Amino acid sequence: MTPLGSKAPGFILPDTVSGKEVSLEAAKGATATVIMFICNHCPFVKHVNAALVKLGNDYKSKGISFIAISSNDVAGYPEDGPEQMKLVASQQNYPFPYLYDASQEVAKAYEAACTPDFFVYDSNLLLAYRGQLDDSRPGNDKPNSAADIRNALDHLIQGKPVPADQKPSIGCNIKWRVVE
């Protein structure tokens, strides 16, 4: 896992909803920034979509910025392509940009491993949390509360250090392009 305190790698990626280029610097939050690696087809992401929307809506007025990125290989997984991303973002009412990482360089820079994978940065873009949304998984009947991310964000809002005991995210592996 990426070490806590690491600086967020910069990026400029296209937002599939607005069609505009979005940079980390322009989209970062005053208090914290949540970078989420998600995609359309993963059952783990589908399971948490409503919780992500609620989380974004609950915290956007508190200086927290949310940025979703899909880095999957669209040749092998066409349902994760930009047009489909725009459709899902609209259907789900994402209150955050949904960026497309065609080169997969951003996912590599963040050491993202799965979808969903979450990285929470403080106001200086230093990593404060990396891990799961909560303990809910498809089929385990635990509530989708976003408790782990909410705990991290609440600590940052209060100016307190985020507890270092963090559980890795679990989901579908990022679909890396096969280089021949």
Legacy VTK file of the C-alpha trace (Angstrom):
# vtk DataFile Version 3.0
C-alpha trace
ASCII
DATASET POLYDATA
POINTS 180 float
0.000 0.000 0.000
1.117 3.537 -0.717
2.816 4.961 2.400
0.841 7.464 4.452
2.217 10.973 4.040
3.005 10.439 0.339
2.302 13.399 -1.950
-0.590 12.943 -4.389
0.688 12.495 -7.934
-0.558 15.291 -10.177
-2.693 14.600 -13.218
-4.817 16.150 -15.934
-7.553 13.855 -17.242
-10.740 14.271 -19.277
-14.028 14.375 -17.378
-16.439 12.107 -19.235
-19.428 14.158 -18.048
-18.385 17.744 -18.826
-15.915 16.897 -21.583
-13.386 19.230 -19.932
-9.862 18.470 -18.769
-9.626 18.278 -14.958
-6.378 18.679 -13.043
-5.767 17.558 -9.473
-4.643 21.081 -8.582
-7.872 22.652 -9.855
-10.155 19.990 -8.343
-8.550 19.528 -4.924
-10.501 20.377 -1.794
-9.615 23.018 0.793
-9.821 20.454 3.613
-9.300 17.111 1.865
-9.440 15.365 -1.495
-10.803 11.877 -2.062
-9.465 10.070 -5.143
-11.575 7.008 -6.017
-10.612 4.438 -8.631
-13.899 2.976 -9.831
-15.402 1.540 -13.010
-18.789 0.659 -14.438
-18.801 -3.142 -14.594
-17.367 -4.153 -11.197
-19.978 -5.630 -8.807
-18.112 -4.113 -5.843
-18.439 -0.614 -7.357
-22.085 -1.206 -8.260
-22.607 -2.219 -4.626
-21.210 1.092 -3.306
-22.415 3.576 -5.940
-25.303 4.936 -3.827
-22.978 5.272 -0.819
-20.437 7.196 -2.941
-23.123 9.631 -4.079
-24.337 10.143 -0.505
-20.774 10.554 0.758
-19.964 13.144 -1.903
-23.149 15.076 -1.220
-22.657 14.930 2.568
-19.090 16.270 2.505
-18.793 18.605 -0.490
-19.907 21.595 1.611
-17.167 20.823 4.166
-14.224 21.558 1.877
-13.920 17.975 0.673
-13.437 17.330 -3.030
-14.193 13.953 -4.633
-12.666 12.743 -7.892
-13.561 9.406 -9.502
-11.190 7.845 -12.041
-11.620 4.810 -14.269
-8.400 3.283 -15.570
-9.658 -0.029 -16.937
-8.641 -1.364 -20.340
-11.643 -0.567 -22.531
-10.539 -2.928 -25.298
-11.232 -5.850 -22.977
-13.989 -4.118 -20.993
-15.899 -1.828 -23.379
-18.594 -1.160 -20.742
-15.939 0.893 -18.911
-15.402 3.260 -21.861
-15.909 7.046 -21.694
-19.420 7.121 -23.221
-20.619 4.452 -20.801
-18.897 6.277 -17.929
-20.842 9.441 -18.806
-24.087 7.445 -18.846
-23.435 5.816 -15.444
-22.408 9.156 -13.898
-25.683 10.653 -15.128
-27.805 7.700 -13.984
-26.175 7.697 -10.535
-26.150 11.513 -10.219
-22.456 11.554 -9.330
-21.717 14.809 -7.473
-18.075 14.560 -8.606
-16.182 14.350 -11.887
-15.700 10.894 -13.440
-12.331 10.983 -15.174
-10.960 8.605 -17.784
-7.339 7.443 -17.442
-6.805 5.972 -20.934
-3.041 5.529 -20.496
-3.444 3.918 -17.056
-0.510 6.087 -15.914
-2.529 7.754 -13.146
-3.605 4.414 -11.659
0.030 3.289 -11.733
1.220 6.529 -10.111
-1.307 6.050 -7.283
-0.534 2.328 -7.004
-4.260 1.665 -7.332
-4.942 -2.061 -7.254
-8.679 -2.567 -7.491
-12.071 -1.028 -8.009
-13.099 0.552 -5.823
-9.851 1.837 -4.326
-9.820 4.971 -2.158
-7.123 7.525 -1.355
-7.818 10.446 0.995
-5.411 13.389 0.952
-5.226 16.266 3.415
-5.259 19.952 2.464
-1.588 19.695 1.444
-2.308 16.670 -0.782
-0.481 14.331 1.606
-1.958 10.836 1.919
-3.921 10.480 5.154
-5.961 7.358 4.348
-5.896 4.562 1.779
-8.222 1.647 1.992
-11.793 0.456 2.076
-15.000 2.445 2.078
-16.457 0.246 4.837
-16.956 -3.434 5.727
-19.905 -3.907 3.359
-19.428 -6.288 0.428
-21.848 -7.659 -2.141
-23.825 -10.361 -0.356
-22.557 -9.894 3.221
-25.631 -7.913 4.407
-23.513 -5.292 6.209
-24.760 -1.720 5.755
-23.130 0.496 3.144
-22.245 3.301 5.547
-18.878 4.504 4.154
-17.803 4.410 7.821
-14.052 4.093 7.207
-13.874 7.025 4.772
-16.253 9.111 6.910
-14.019 8.503 9.939
-10.949 9.654 8.007
-12.716 12.752 6.659
-14.141 13.665 10.073
-10.633 13.498 11.561
-9.286 15.800 8.838
-12.176 18.248 9.269
-11.422 18.373 13.020
-7.692 18.869 12.363
-6.843 15.523 13.966
-4.537 12.837 12.561
-6.299 9.987 10.796
-5.785 6.653 12.615
-3.082 4.625 10.845
-4.941 1.318 11.297
-6.524 1.083 7.847
-7.990 -1.896 5.979
-7.142 -2.292 2.284
-9.937 -1.977 -0.215
-11.351 -5.148 -1.751
-12.863 -5.373 -5.210
-12.126 -6.291 -8.813
-8.541 -5.859 -9.914
-7.876 -2.978 -12.280
-8.035 -4.328 -15.824
-4.560 -3.556 -17.101
-3.884 -3.385 -20.823
-1.866 -6.270 -22.139
1.311 -4.917 -23.687
2.627 -7.087 -26.487
LINES 1 181
180 0 1 2 3 4 5 6 7 8 9 10 11 12 13 14 15 16 17 18 19 20 21 22 23 24 25 26 27 28 29 30 31 32 33 34 35 36 37 38 39 40 41 42 43 44 45 46 47 48 49 50 51 52 53 54 55 56 57 58 59 60 61 62 63 64 65 66 67 68 69 70 71 72 73 74 75 76 77 78 79 80 81 82 83 84 85 86 87 88 89 90 91 92 93 94 95 96 97 98 99 100 101 102 103 104 105 106 107 108 109 110 111 112 113 114 115 116 117 118 119 120 121 122 123 124 125 126 127 128 129 130 131 132 133 134 135 136 137 138 139 140 141 142 143 144 145 146 147 148 149 150 151 152 153 154 155 156 157 158 159 160 161 162 163 164 165 166 167 168 169 170 171 172 173 174 175 176 177 178 179
